[in-house]
Amino acid sequence: MLQSLHVKNLALIDETEVTFGEGLNILTGETGAGKSIIIGSINLALGAKADRDMIRTGAEYALVELVFTVEQQAQLEAIRKMELPVEDNQIILQRKIMEGRNVCKVCGETVTARQLKQLAQILIDIHGQHEHQSLLQAGKQLEILDAYAGEEIYTRKELLGDVYGQYRQALQELDDSEVDEETRKRETALMEFECREIADAQLTLGEDDEAEQIYRKLVNGQKIKEAASAAHALCGYEDGGIGSSIGRALREIRSVSSYDAALSDFEKQLLDIDNLLNDYNRAMADYLSDLEFDGELFERTEKRLDLINHLKSKYGNTIEEILAYREKSEQTLDKYRDYDTYRIELKQRADTLKEKALSICAEISDIRRQSAKKLADEMKNALVDLNFEEVKFEIQVMPSEEAMGINGYDKVTFLISTNTGEELKELSQVASGGELSRIMLALKTVLADKDAIETLIFDEIDTGISGKTAWKVSEKMGILGRAHQLICITHLPQIAAMADYHFCIEKRVENERSVTDIKMLGDEESVEEVARMLGGASITENVRNNAKEMKDLAKNTKQY
């Protein structure tokens, strides 16, 4: 779960820290106080887009830090697969936003924003103010149904992705291989010539480097001979050579070394140098005696390099690429020489892969239909709990082989009727904004038990609801909070009253600047905040009593 949030120099926030608890964490405050900044800061720490304008005026950087505790084994395994550090089942996410760049860290280890987003999908589920609109998309409805079906469907979808990919590749190869007879004959003649040209060269790997080394030595033979001869003379034992000087130095030291033991070491060092120089001079003399220009070798090497470079200019920059070109051409020739058989085999392979993919699609479709019935029943019960008294809910799964893809061949449609006597219709034709919010909450509730994610964030899910419906939503969130950590921004007193932990967000002016603060409320302060949400311009004692009664009712509700 999300243990704490630390924010510094972000928008209206100077610096604040929030410690969240288990169950239902409620955030309330006046409109414009900065509630969206709190959720926005969590999003930033989890990899959302950041820009310079978010940094508080006058500050050099903005900082957001989240601390999570992870107990679920499924979550821990998923994080380990990402090769991210976990310290004592605790994960610390930090994001520092600066001019022109930002730094993301997990437990002190620098990561990318993309890795943070992947980690966010494991740790937390954020439901934004307008996310319920995504329910109107057929793709989202299919995604929700598959999430409900769980591992059973994901293993088959993974298999389908592999088979369907092979099928598409076979179709592409079939399409690419369609060549008329005249073109095929022309290309066959050209490839036969090219393969023969490469084969006749009898290339071996690495021979180009070896030939170039020999060629360089032969071309620069005279220069090499002059330089080597000069070096040999300078190190020799003739007058002016280093060898003669070292010899004289050795004789001088040797003549007095008997008078001082310390000179023995110098004598030994000079003797070692003299021996090394002798070895060098003998080796250099042997090298010079063998250094002769071989005209036949030069001509042979030059011709070989010309041939290799000619082939490189046509078929590749290296011998490996030239040989690979020949191999590919020979494979194409094999296909062209028995073109009809090749096309038949390719078509058969594509047909076989298609049948296999359709078979997997059928299995996926069966799982979806079975899951759709169960999910629809659970959704109906959840919607009744959310004050949809006469609701009917169905999930339609319509297969179509022509629509086959990596997700199968089904079109999934959520159908609902919210009033007695009305026919089932698609969500887009029936549901209002408030109804969509409740439908999304119902889905979150139903899917929560199947989801390893422990922390759920709801950013004003109460849009478009009030009265009895608001209380029903409040009850549902209280139930959901028994098994999950919920963090919810709300404007409704009914939902605020259900809080296990109640935080108030306030905006004030300090040193002629607006500052947003957040603090956890005690029992009496929570009653006062609920009263503010219930009341008008002033809070009367009756309003306070109503707020206390609402808090007591919520407390009793949570005990069942």
MOJO-V572640 format. One record per residue. N is the residue number from 1. RES is the residue in one small letter. SS is DSSP state (~ for helix, > for strand, _ for the rest). PSI is psi in whole degrees, 0 to 359 (* if undefined). OMEGA is omega in whole degrees, 0 to 359 (999 if undefined). Layout:
BEGIN
N:RES:SS:PSI:OMEGA  N:RES:SS:PSI:OMEGA
END
This chain:
BEGIN
1:m:_:166:179  2:l:>:112:181  3:q:>:312:186  4:s:>:159:177  5:l:>:128:177  6:h:>:125:182  7:v:>:136:179  8:k:>:132:174  9:n:>:39:179  10:l:>:117:179  11:a:_:242:181  12:l:_:356:183  13:i:>:122:174  14:d:>:298:172  15:e:>:131:179  16:t:>:155:178  17:e:>:136:182  18:v:>:133:174  19:t:>:116:182  20:f:_:159:179  21:g:_:181:176  22:e:_:159:178  23:g:_:216:188  24:l:>:112:177  25:n:>:118:184  26:i:>:134:176  27:l:>:123:179  28:t:>:170:179  29:g:_:165:180  30:e:_:155:175  31:t:_:130:181  32:g:_:1:182  33:a:_:337:178  34:g:_:21:180  35:k:~:321:181  36:s:~:334:178  37:i:~:323:180  38:i:~:310:179  39:i:~:322:178  40:g:~:322:180  41:s:~:323:176  42:i:~:316:178  43:n:~:320:179  44:l:~:315:180  45:a:~:339:181  46:l:_:17:170  47:g:_:5:179  48:a:_:161:182  49:k:_:135:180  50:a:_:147:175  51:d:_:170:186  52:r:~:328:184  53:d:~:343:181  54:m:~:340:182  55:i:>:134:181  56:r:_:138:182  57:t:_:128:179  58:g:_:348:180  59:a:_:154:180  60:e:_:338:182  61:y:>:163:171  62:a:>:146:184  63:l:>:133:174  64:v:>:133:181  65:e:>:130:177  66:l:>:141:175  67:v:>:121:179  68:f:>:145:164  69:t:>:135:184  70:v:_:116:180  71:e:_:334:183  72:q:_:126:181  73:q:~:323:180  74:a:~:320:178  75:q:~:316:181  76:l:~:318:179  77:e:~:319:180  78:a:~:322:179  79:i:~:320:179  80:r:~:324:177  81:k:~:331:177  82:m:_:355:180  83:e:_:41:177  84:l:_:148:183  85:p:_:145:173  86:v:_:125:183  87:e:>:111:179  88:d:_:48:180  89:n:_:24:180  90:q:>:138:178  91:i:>:127:179  92:i:>:118:178  93:l:>:132:181  94:q:>:136:177  95:r:>:125:180  96:k:>:121:184  97:i:>:123:182  98:m:>:175:178  99:e:_:115:175  100:g:_:352:180  101:r:>:167:173  102:n:>:155:184  103:v:>:128:179  104:c:>:134:180  105:k:>:146:173  106:v:>:115:183  107:c:_:42:177  108:g:_:352:181  109:e:>:127:182  110:t:>:133:179  111:v:>:173:177  112:t:_:162:176  113:a:~:327:179  114:r:~:319:178  115:q:~:323:177  116:l:~:319:179  117:k:~:320:178  118:q:~:319:179  119:l:~:323:180  120:a:~:322:180  121:q:~:337:179  122:i:~:323:191  123:l:~:330:193  124:i:>:150:177  125:d:>:113:182  126:i:>:122:177  127:h:>:108:184  128:g:_:175:184  129:q:_:327:186  130:h:_:10:183  131:e:~:331:182  132:h:~:339:177  133:q:~:334:179  134:s:~:342:178  135:l:~:337:182  136:l:~:350:181  137:q:_:132:181  138:a:~:322:180  139:g:~:322:179  140:k:~:322:180  141:q:~:320:176  142:l:~:319:179  143:e:~:318:180  144:i:~:316:179  145:l:~:318:179  146:d:~:325:177  147:a:~:324:177  148:y:~:319:180  149:a:~:327:172  150:g:_:212:189  151:e:~:325:182  152:e:~:320:183  153:i:~:329:183  154:y:~:324:178  155:t:~:322:179  156:r:~:325:177  157:k:~:325:177  158:e:~:316:177  159:l:~:318:179  160:l:~:319:180  161:g:~:320:180  162:d:~:312:182  163:v:~:316:181  164:y:~:323:177  165:g:~:317:177  166:q:~:321:180  167:y:~:314:179  168:r:~:323:179  169:q:~:319:178  170:a:~:320:177  171:l:~:319:179  172:q:~:318:179  173:e:~:321:178  174:l:~:318:179  175:d:~:317:181  176:d:~:332:185  177:s:_:357:182  178:e:_:103:183  179:v:_:135:179  180:d:_:163:188  181:e:~:319:182  182:e:~:314:179  183:t:~:320:181  184:r:~:318:180  185:k:~:318:181  186:r:~:316:180  187:e:~:326:179  188:t:~:315:180  189:a:~:317:181  190:l:~:314:181  191:m:~:324:177  192:e:~:317:177  193:f:~:314:182  194:e:~:317:179  195:c:~:321:180  196:r:~:320:180  197:e:~:316:180  198:i:~:317:181  199:a:~:319:181  200:d:~:333:181  201:a:~:339:179  202:q:_:55:181  203:l:_:146:172  204:t:_:145:183  205:l:_:132:176  206:g:_:352:184  207:e:~:334:179  208:d:~:318:178  209:d:~:317:180  210:e:~:316:180  211:a:~:321:179  212:e:~:323:178  213:q:~:315:179  214:i:~:316:182  215:y:~:315:180  216:r:~:320:180  217:k:~:318:182  218:l:~:318:180  219:v:~:323:183  220:n:_:24:185  221:g:~:313:182  222:q:~:317:179  223:k:~:319:178  224:i:~:316:182  225:k:~:317:181  226:e:~:315:182  227:a:~:317:181  228:a:~:321:179  229:s:~:317:179  230:a:~:316:179  231:a:~:321:180  232:h:~:319:180  233:a:~:318:181  234:l:~:331:182  235:c:_:3:186  236:g:_:187:184  237:y:_:8:173  238:e:_:171:180  239:d:_:131:179  240:g:_:349:179  241:g:_:155:180  242:i:~:323:183  243:g:~:317:180  244:s:~:322:179  245:s:~:315:179  246:i:~:323:178  247:g:~:316:179  248:r:~:318:179  249:a:~:320:180  250:l:~:319:180  251:r:~:322:180  252:e:~:313:181  253:i:~:318:183  254:r:~:329:183  255:s:~:341:181  256:v:~:357:185  257:s:~:337:180  258:s:~:343:182  259:y:~:341:181  260:d:_:119:184  261:a:_:332:182  262:a:~:334:180  263:l:~:346:180  264:s:~:323:179  265:d:~:319:178  266:f:~:322:178  267:e:~:317:180  268:k:~:319:179  269:q:~:316:178  270:l:~:324:178  271:l:~:319:178  272:d:~:318:179  273:i:~:317:180  274:d:~:319:179  275:n:~:317:178  276:l:~:319:180  277:l:~:322:176  278:n:~:315:179  279:d:~:316:180  280:y:~:315:183  281:n:~:321:177  282:r:~:316:180  283:a:~:318:180  284:m:~:323:178  285:a:~:318:178  286:d:~:318:180  287:y:~:316:182  288:l:~:327:180  289:s:~:332:180  290:d:~:355:186  291:l:_:91:178  292:e:_:144:179  293:f:_:124:179  294:d:_:99:184  295:g:~:322:180  296:e:~:317:178  297:l:~:320:180  298:f:~:314:181  299:e:~:317:181  300:r:~:318:181  301:t:~:319:181  302:e:~:318:179  303:k:~:320:181  304:r:~:317:179  305:l:~:321:177  306:d:~:318:180  307:l:~:313:181  308:i:~:316:181  309:n:~:326:175  310:h:~:315:179  311:l:~:324:178  312:k:~:322:181  313:s:~:339:183  314:k:~:324:193  315:y:~:351:180  316:g:_:162:184  317:n:_:347:180  318:t:_:165:177  319:i:~:325:178  320:e:~:316:181  321:e:~:323:179  322:i:~:314:180  323:l:~:324:178  324:a:~:322:177  325:y:~:316:180  326:r:~:317:181  327:e:~:316:179  328:k:~:319:179  329:s:~:321:179  330:e:~:325:177  331:q:~:318:178  332:t:~:321:177  333:l:~:318:178  334:d:~:320:179  335:k:~:317:183  336:y:~:327:182  337:r:~:333:175  338:d:_:61:191  339:y:~:315:183  340:d:~:316:179  341:t:~:318:179  342:y:~:315:180  343:r:~:320:179  344:i:~:315:180  345:e:~:320:180  346:l:~:320:178  347:k:~:318:178  348:q:~:319:179  349:r:~:316:178  350:a:~:318:180  351:d:~:319:180  352:t:~:315:179  353:l:~:323:178  354:k:~:315:180  355:e:~:320:179  356:k:~:317:179  357:a:~:318:179  358:l:~:324:178  359:s:~:318:178  360:i:~:321:177  361:c:~:320:180  362:a:~:319:177  363:e:~:316:179  364:i:~:318:180  365:s:~:320:178  366:d:~:316:179  367:i:~:319:180  368:r:~:317:180  369:r:~:319:179  370:q:~:317:180  371:s:~:325:181  372:a:~:319:179  373:k:~:315:181  374:k:~:315:181  375:l:~:320:179  376:a:~:318:179  377:d:~:316:180  378:e:~:322:179  379:m:~:321:179  380:k:~:315:179  381:n:~:319:180  382:a:~:323:180  383:l:~:324:175  384:v:~:318:178  385:d:~:338:181  386:l:_:26:173  387:n:_:24:165  388:f:_:87:192  389:e:_:322:183  390:e:_:39:188  391:v:_:145:167  392:k:>:137:184  393:f:>:128:177  394:e:>:156:176  395:i:>:118:183  396:q:>:129:177  397:v:>:111:184  398:m:>:111:179  399:p:>:150:176  400:s:_:115:182  401:e:~:328:181  402:e:~:339:182  403:a:~:14:184  404:m:_:136:177  405:g:>:193:184  406:i:_:343:178  407:n:_:7:182  408:g:>:202:180  409:y:_:25:183  410:d:>:145:166  411:k:>:123:183  412:v:>:129:182  413:t:>:128:175  414:f:>:127:179  415:l:>:140:183  416:i:>:149:170  417:s:>:123:185  418:t:_:357:181  419:n:_:149:180  420:t:_:133:177  421:g:_:350:179  422:e:_:143:178  423:e:_:157:175  424:l:_:133:178  425:k:>:164:177  426:e:>:153:183  427:l:~:320:184  428:s:~:339:182  429:q:~:350:189  430:v:~:308:195  431:a:_:136:172  432:s:_:178:180  433:g:~:315:179  434:g:~:322:179  435:e:~:320:178  436:l:~:322:178  437:s:~:317:180  438:r:~:323:178  439:i:~:318:178  440:m:~:319:178  441:l:~:320:177  442:a:~:316:178  443:l:~:316:179  444:k:~:321:181  445:t:~:314:181  446:v:~:320:183  447:l:~:345:186  448:a:~:319:182  449:d:_:339:181  450:k:_:356:187  451:d:_:131:179  452:a:_:346:181  453:i:_:126:186  454:e:_:330:186  455:t:>:126:177  456:l:>:135:178  457:i:>:129:178  458:f:>:116:180  459:d:>:95:179  460:e:_:56:177  461:i:_:352:183  462:d:_:11:182  463:t:_:127:173  464:g:_:13:179  465:i:_:161:179  466:s:_:178:173  467:g:~:225:182  468:k:~:320:180  469:t:~:319:179  470:a:~:320:179  471:w:~:322:177  472:k:~:317:177  473:v:~:319:179  474:s:~:316:179  475:e:~:317:181  476:k:~:321:179  477:m:~:327:176  478:g:~:319:178  479:i:~:316:180  480:l:~:328:180  481:g:_:349:178  482:r:_:328:184  483:a:_:349:183  484:h:_:158:169  485:q:>:124:179  486:l:>:135:173  487:i:>:118:191  488:c:>:127:170  489:i:>:130:184  490:t:_:155:172  491:h:_:358:186  492:l:_:128:179  493:p:~:329:180  494:q:~:320:180  495:i:~:320:179  496:a:~:325:181  497:a:_:336:183  498:m:_:0:188  499:a:_:138:166  500:d:_:326:175  501:y:>:126:185  502:h:>:124:179  503:f:>:140:178  504:c:>:133:179  505:i:>:125:184  506:e:>:148:174  507:k:>:131:180  508:r:>:169:179  509:v:>:126:180  510:e:>:124:183  511:n:_:43:177  512:e:_:27:177  513:r:>:143:178  514:s:>:136:180  515:v:>:135:176  516:t:>:130:178  517:d:>:157:175  518:i:>:135:179  519:k:>:152:178  520:m:>:137:183  521:l:_:143:170  522:g:_:180:184  523:d:~:311:182  524:e:~:320:178  525:e:~:324:178  526:s:~:318:177  527:v:~:318:181  528:e:~:321:180  529:e:~:319:177  530:v:~:321:177  531:a:~:319:177  532:r:~:321:181  533:m:~:331:179  534:l:~:324:191  535:g:_:182:179  536:g:_:233:183  537:a:_:327:179  538:s:_:154:182  539:i:_:113:180  540:t:_:171:179  541:e:~:326:178  542:n:~:320:179  543:v:~:318:178  544:r:~:319:179  545:n:~:319:178  546:n:~:319:179  547:a:~:317:179  548:k:~:320:178  549:e:~:321:179  550:m:~:319:177  551:k:~:319:179  552:d:~:318:179  553:l:~:318:179  554:a:~:319:180  555:k:~:317:179  556:n:~:322:180  557:t:~:319:183  558:k:~:342:181  559:q:~:344:181  560:y:_:*:999
END
